[in-house]
Amino acid sequence: MQQLTALERRTAISLALVFAFRMLGLFMLIPVFAIYGKDLIGFSPLWIGLAIGAYGLTQAILQIPMGWLSDRWGRHQVMLLGLTLFAIGSVVSALADSVYMVTFGRVLQGMGAISGAVLALAADLTREEQRPKVMAVIGATIGLSFAVAMIAGPLIAAAAGLQGIFWFTAILAFCGVLIVSFLVPKAAQQASESEALAKPGFILDLFKHPQLLQLTAGVLILHLMLTAVFVVVPQQLLSQQLLSEQHWQVYLPVLLGAFVLMVPMMMFAMRKQQEKGYFLFAVGLLVVSLLLMLGGVQLWLTITALLLFFVAFNYLEASMPALVSRIAPAGQKGTAMGIYASAQFFGAFLGGVIGGSVSGNFGLSAVFAVAAGIGLIWLAIARFMVVPARAQRLTFAVVVPDEQTAKHYATLLSKVAGVQEATVVLAEQRCYLKVAQGAFDLTQAQDLLATGAVQTGVAKNEDA
């Protein structure tokens, strides 16, 4: 079994650190703003939600365009620009004396939408057969950053206030700039990868894809729930006689326990091929946890509800990107994941708006009721989800002079035994295949392209 090279290990670690520092800074406000923002001018429940979720709006809008810009301007340049904007937004929020300026700072933070550039650089610097490992390392930092932020946020806020959170975030952004400048490897060439970056021509088609649309709506709802809930959870803990500096003592065991309980769910779902059943169970568990929070007048009940919430949240957060990857048509995974990420961040923005407005007009408990109602709608939609069989993604380097030839090769390859989908991209001179595991006839495919179209043979991209 091939191992990562030194360059690939350095790529994985350095880009994971960039991701971690950025996401940690974004997430640390979530468990503390409702408590420590009360001294800001203009403070209100609605502005709590807006400040918490504001970064999601600009992230959602700029996620795909910043990826495209990295193709033209360069990965490192876009990453440095994004981290600089993130640092500026952090400083603006740290110096703010009103909730309006904090929200503006959060909007600036969200403008540092570098996820596409980071993942594209990872594609540039790694071999196709090793790329899934590198992407997994980078992706895992999101969950880890959230867990650390939920613990570190209350501790830093207790010691240095809300301003301390933002100054620490600015320092993290500066560290990210140093990592990009001195540690992240520079690519000798850019891989034009439809599987890594969004492509404009695919976007409208993927919005019409029913299975992908379900998952896109699902991740929007999931992050809407998360943000809406944490507009009010810190205040609920205060009402249950738990001081703000003690909140980490709830979040730490809850997040650790949720991780321990989530892992067996993932293993059973894959081994028993019951992914849809466990998916529906996780969505139902979210609804149950929100109903428990609705009636949670005692601390132990709130803690139990939070544990169930994060078991379900972690399971869905880990499983849905894999489903998007598996369902996305051949050669269109980058576009599908770009749309998915934009919906994820837009959900965070909507959750802040809904959580703030509902709590301001109807009280804390109403937020849990509304979120549970939205969860029930998601559960009804998810019943119609179709989980496809696992497939491998393969790529051929081909020589195609025109679009007609590209379509001809795609038609030929789609008839090969085991091929589920075939896409030939003229601009990239590559063919993307989704093939059934164990059923693909590689020899037949090579015979069809024996006229000289294949330059480098077949490269395994990843299981989907």
N, C-alpha and C positions, 0 to 999 in steps of 0.2 A: 504494500500500500504506500503510495507516494506521500511524502511529508511536505509541509510548507518550507520554502527556501528562506534564507535569512532575510531577503528583501520582502517576501510575503509576510513573514512574522513582524517585521518592522512596520509594514503597511498596516496590518491588522491592529497592532497595539497603538500606534500613533493616531490613526484615524478614530479608533475607539475612544481614546482620551479626548480628542477634539469633540466628539459627540457627547461624551459624558460630562465634560465641563460646561458645555452649552446647555444641555438638558437639565443638569443639576441647577443651574442658575434660573432657568424658567420655572422649574417645579417648586423651588423652596418657598415661593410666596403662597402657594396653595393652602398649607395648614395654618398660616399665621395672619394673613391680611385682615380677615374678619375681626380679629382681636386687636392687633396693633395699629390698624389703620384708623381707629376711631378718633384720633386727635387731628387728623387731616381736615383741612377746610373742604366743605362740601360732602363730607362722608354721609353715605346713605346705603341701604341694602342694594339698590340697583347699581350704584357705583362700585360696591364691593365686587359684584359679579363682573362688571365691565373691566375693572382693573385686573382681576384674576384671568379673565378669558381673552383680553384684548390682543395678546400676542398671537392667538390662534387665527384671528382674521387676516393679519398680514402674512402669517405663515401659509395659510391656505391659498391666498392670492398669488404669492410669489414663489411657492414651492417648485412648480414646473418651470416658470420663466427663468429662475436662477440656474436651474439645471441646463437649460438651453444656452444661457449666457456662458456657462463654463465650457461649452463646446467651442465657442467662438473666441472667448477672451482668455481662457485657461482656467484649470481647476484651482490652482493655488491662489490666483488673483481673486476669484469669486469667493473662496473660503476666507481670505484675509478681509475682503470687503464686508462679508457677512458678520465676521467676528468683531470688526470695528464698529459696525452699526449696533451690534449687540452690546458692546461696551459703552457706546454713547448713550444708548437707551437706559442702561443700568445707572450711569452717572446722573442722567436727567431725573430718574426716579429717586435716587439717593438724595438729591438736592431739593426735591419737591416739598412744598408745604401744603399742597392741595391734592385731593384725590384725582383731580383732572390732569395735573401734570404727571402724576404717577401712571395714570392710564396712557398718556401720551408716550411716556418712557417705555411702557410695555409694548405699545405699537411699534416703536423703534426697535425694541428687542426682537420682535417677530419678523422685522424686515431682514434680519440675518438668516434667511432661509437657505441653509447650505447643505441640507440633506442630500439633494440630488447631486451636487458637486462632489460630496464626500463619497457617495456610492459609485459615481462614475470614475473617480480617481482609483477607487479600489478595483474596479474592472480594468482600468488601464494597467495596473501594476501586478495583476495576478493571472496565473494560468486558468483557463476555463475550468479544468477539472478540480482545481483547488479553490475556486472563487466562492462556492457555498460556505466553506469553513470560515473564510475571511468575513463574508457578509454576516454569518451567524455571530461571530465575535462582536462586530460593530452593533448588530441589532440587539444583542443581549445587554449592551450598556444602557439602553433606554429604560428597561425594567429596573436595572440596578440603580440607575440615577434617581428614578422616582422613589425607590425605597430609601436611599440615603437622604434625599431631599426631605422626605416626610419626618425624618429623625433630626437632621441637622437644622432644618428651618426653625422649629421651636427653640432649640438650644441657642442658636445664634441670635434670634429675636429677643430671647430672654436676657442675653448678655449685652446686646448692642442695639436693640430696637429694630424697627423696620428699615431704618437707614443702613444698619449693619448688614442686613440681608443684601441690599442693593450694592453696597461697596464690595462685599465679598463676591457678588456676582460679577462686578466689573473686574476684579482681580482674576477670577476664573477665565473671563474673556481674554484678558491680557496673556494669561498662561497659554490659552488656545492659540493666540497669534504667534507666540514663541515656538510652540510645537509645530505649527504649520511651516514657520520660517526655517526651523533648524532640524526638525526630526522627521517630518513627513517626507518620504522620498518624492523626487520629481520624476515624472514619466517622460521617457524619451519620445513616445508617441501616444496619441490618443486613440483608444479603441472606439470605433464607431459601433456602438452596441445597442441595438433596439431592445435587448433584454436588460439593459442597465439604465438607460435614459428614456424619458418620454419623447415620443415622436408626434408632431402636430397632426399628421394625417390619420392617426389611429384614434384620436381622442373621441370624436363624435361616435364612431362605431362602437367603442367600448362603453360609452354611456348608454347605448341601447342594449348591451349584453345583459340579459335578465339575471343570470347568476352573479355576475360581478356587481351589478347594481344592488343586489341584496346585501352583499358583503360591504359595499361602500356605504350604504345606508346604515348597516349594522355598526361599523366603526364610528360613524358620526354619532349614533345614539349612545354608544358605549362611552365616548369621551364627553358627550353632553351630560350624561349621568354623573360621571366622575367630577366634573367641574361644578355642576349644580349642587351636588351633595356637599362638596367642601366649601361652598359659600356659607353653609349653615352648621356643618358638623362641629367646627371649633367652638361655636357659640353654644351648641347643645352640651358639649363636654363641660364648658364653664358653668352652665346651669345645673350640672350634676356635681358641682362642688369640686371639680378638678382644675387646679390652677394652670394657667397657660404654659408655664415652664415645666409642667408635669405631663403635658400631652404626648411627648415623645415616649413616655412609659406605656402608653396605649398603643401608639403606632408601631413601635419596635416589635413587641410580641405578636401583634396582629399580622404584620407583613411577613415575619418569619414563619408563623404558623400557616399563613395562606400559601406560601411557597411550598412548604412541606406537603400540604394537602393537595396542591395543584399538580405536583409531579406524578403521583399515581393516576390521576385522571387522564393526563396526557398519555401515559404508558398504556392504560387499559383501552383508551379510545383507538390507539394505533394498532395494538395487538389483536383486538377483537373486531377491528374494522367496524366500529360503531361510532364513527366521528359525528354523524348527524345527531344520534341520540345524546351523546355527551354535550354537543353544542346546545341543543335545546334544553338540556338539564342545567347548563351554566346560565343561560338567559333566564330560565325560571328561578334559579338561585338568586340572581340579581334582584328580581322582583320580590322574592321572599325577604331578602335582606333589607330592602327599602321599606317594606311593610313593618318589619321589626323596628326599624329606626323611627317610623311614624308613631309607634306606640311605646318607644323607648324612654320611659320616665326614669329608669334606673340605669346606673352606669354599666352594670354587668350585661344588660340587654343590648345597650349600644355597642359594647365591645364585641359581643357575639355577632351582632348584625354586621359590624365592620369586617370581622373575620370572614363571614360568608360572602360579603360583597367582594373582598379582594381575592378570595379563592376563585370566584366566578370571573372577576375582571382579569386576573392574571392568565387564566386558562384561555379566555377569548382573545386577549391581547397577543398571546403566543400562537394560537391556532389560526386566526383569521388571515394573517399575511401568507402563511403556507397555503391556505386554500386559494387565495388570490393568485399566487404563483402557479398553482396547479391548474386553475381554470383559465387563466389568461391564454389567448391564442398564441401560437408559435410566433416568435419575433416581436411580441407586443407586451411582454412582461414589464418592461420599464415604464411604458405608458400606463398600464394597469396599476402598478405600484405608485406612480406619481399621482394619479387620481385618488387612490386609496389614502395616501398620506395627506393630500389636501383636504379630503373629507374628515379625516381624523382631527386636524387642527381646527377646521371650521366647526366641528362638533364641540370642541373646547370653548370656542367663542360663544356659540349658542347656549351652551350650558351656563356660562357666566351670566349672560343676559337673562335667561329664564330663571335661574336660581336667585339672582338679585331682585328681579321685578316681582316674582311670586312671593318671596320672603318679605319684601317690603309692604306688599299689599294684603297678604293673607297669613303671614306668620311662618315660622320655621317648619312646622310640621307639613304645611301645604307643599313645600318643595319635595319632600319625600313622596307625597301622594301623587304629585304630577309626574315625577320621575318613574314611579311604579306603573302609572298608567301608560307612559311611553314605552316602558319595558314590556308591558302586555301586548302592545301593538307590534313590537319587534318580535315577540314570541309567536304571534299569529303569522307574521310574514315568514319567519324562519322555518315554519312547518313545511313550506314548499321548496326549501333549499334542496338542491341535488348535489351530492358529493361525488365527484368523478373518481374513477380509478387512478391510482398513482401512475405517473408516467415519467419518462426521462426526457430531458431536453438536449438535443444534439445540434451542432452547427457544422456546416460544410463551408469551406471557402470555395467559391465558384467564379467562373469568368462568364459573365452574361453581357452581351453588347447592347441589348435594348430591352424594353419592357415586355415585348412579345415573347422573347426568349425566356425571360424570367418567369412569366406565367406558364410557359411550356414546361420548364423544369419543375415548377411547383405541382403542376398537374401530374407529371410522370411520377414524382416522388410520393404524391398522396395515394397512389395505387400500390405502393410497396407494402408487403405484409407487415402489419404492426404499426404503420404510420397513422397517427390520429389527425395530425395537421402538418401542413408544409407551407412555408412562406419563403419566397426568394426576394430579397431586398436589393434592387438594382444599385442604389447609391452606395451600399456597403459591400457589394459583391459577395454576399453571404446568403446561405440558405439556413433557415431555422426549422427544426423538426420537433414535434412532440410525438413520442413513440411509446407504445405499450411495453412495459418491462417484460423481457423474456420472449416477446413475440416479434420483435423487429428483425427483418432480414437484411443485415448490413451488406451481404454479398450482392443481393439483388439491386440494392441502391447504388452500389459502386459500379455494377455492370451497366446500369442505365446511364450513368454519367461517365462512362469509360471513354467518351470521345475527347476527354481532356478538360472538361469543365471543372473537375475537382483538382485543386492545387495542393492541398495539405492533408487530405483525408478527413476523417471524422474526429471531432473533439467532443468529449462529454462535457456538457455544461453543468447540469445538476438534475437531481430528482425533483420532480414537481408534484 
